[in-house]
Amino acid sequence: MLNFNEEIEDLQRKGLLRRLRQIESPSSSRIVVEGKICLNLSSNNYLGLSTHPKVKEAASQAIQRYGIGTGASALISGHTQLHQELAEKIAQFKGTEAALIFSTGYMANVGTLSALLGEGDLVYVDRLSHASIIDGCRLSKATLRVYPHRDTQSLSRHLKRANPRTLTLIVTDGAFSMDGDLAPLPDIVELAKQHGAMVMVDDAHATGVLGPTGRGTIEHFVLEGQIPIQMGTLSKALGAFGAYVAGSKDLITYLINRARSYIYTTALPTPMVAASLAALELLQKEPQIRQQLWDNCSYYKQGIKTLGYDTLQSETPIIPLLIGESSLALKVSEQLLAHGVYAPAIRPPTVPQGMARIRTSLMSTHTREDLDYALELLHKVGKGLGIL
């Protein structure tokens, strides 16, 4: 029988024990953590839209019209006019024929991958892709091949050995959630063309952030029309909750009939659908919000590099500060929190052994004073713990 106490003590010894911290405020640039006001460097709310007045008003109006919950799965009675409108707006935004709304990003990946793949099929996944991608591939029972992070030479060697008659899919994050770097999508697309493979991109952390108009990594790399399966979330830059898969009409019809995580769950609540629609409209009509985010990134990254932290190959508002050992990363996080900066330590199994870090992430609503304070404190803590 599993001894919970022993397992917990083992996690404690290894510096891997996690606990929930109570947040007592909205997810904004400053939050209240268990009674303490802190500068927030840990949110995926990159554009600050979760607290935008227009987004909140849209959600409020949807509550008045539709209530809180949808009451059933989409195929029963949960698919409202708002769901249809959001799906059409996302398809237009992503440059695809159609889109499908899922309740979470995890469910979108697990449902899509387990529907597309089966026993005897072949799927290649970047080593640092999100856990939901790995889980979806495993659930599908396809043969899973994991290639080293961003290593397209390794991927090429794998593809050359594959049976050309086997259904083959390459899946990757567009922007990686813990390293903040980008998948080499142009090379992946070219390899897929050479070997008759499909490509699926998880653009959760790129939607609303990357590309000239915020359409994600496909727009960033000018690959419109070349990647048939696009997944993304409504819960990061768009500030709401839920996810989508965008692609051809046939793909979406297929998923409606085969994606179990879509078929057998209650449809996304209408307040979140309405909030996502409002956020999507703001994203397209107010480009200055994105510009402020990138201005903040440029300023902060320059300061971090001057201090001497290793930020890996970050190209996004996700800026990891590599620490190494889990126990040391915890000390950094605790000292930051003691001085009013909330940036939790990220440890295995979320990241590889020896790669623990402080994952800082920026928002368009951070002020220059916020960033200066964070940089000053990171210098002080890094010096004090012998990291810098």
Summary of the structure (lengths in Angstrom):
residues: 388
radius of gyration: 21.1
end to end distance: 45.2
largest distance: 59.5
contacts: 1363
relative contact order: 0.16
helix: 45%
strand: 17%
